[in-house]
Amino acid sequence: MSIETPIEKACRCWGDDMPDWIDGLARACMDSSQNKVAKEMGYSAALVSNVLAHRYPGDMERVEAVYRGVFEKAVVDCPALGELGMDVCRNWRRKAKRLNPANSQNVMMFRACRSCPLNQEEKP
């Protein structure tokens, strides 16, 4: 019995509907390891495994944004910081939800993220 590679797993589970970033994620796992890829993305290996298996019940758009920021170096134009990776942008949006007046960068990002069009999708 042979062990299924991440690419084989993704192809089997996603079929013809497999997005390009899932293919890229599987290839990144092949090039290093699922644990290393997960660590680079700030996720667990179990989450990466579930994404590849098309079983992840969480926010796939968030995982895609982190993947593209980390591995494809996708960037956004931040009104406060200029050009930065999608993953960094998402981290700032998460951190800036709460104002920390003792941290000047947090205050700046709190204000910038509240009015940023990229942050509109995450408002209730």
C-alpha positions, 0 to 999 in steps of 0.5 A: 500500500502506497502513501497518498501524496498531497497532490493526489489527495487534493486531486481525488478530493477536489476533482475538476473543481480544484482551485489553483491555490489548492494545487499550489498548496499541495505542491508546497506540501510536496516540496517541503512537508505539510507541517512546514507549510502549515507552520509558515501559514500560521495554521495546524497541519490538521487544518492544511490536511482538511483543506486539501481533503475538501473537508475544512468547514471554516473560512476557505477565503481566509485560508486562500488569502493567507496561502497567496500572501505567504506562497504567492507573495500576493499584495494589497495596497494598505492606506496606512502601510502601503504595499503589504502581503495579503496575509499581513493585511489579514493579521492587521485587520484581526489585531486592529479590531481592538484598540490598544491606545498604548501602541501607536501602530495599533491606533493607526491600524485601528483607524485605517482598517475600520475604513478600509474596503478590504475590511468591509467583508468581515463586518457583521 
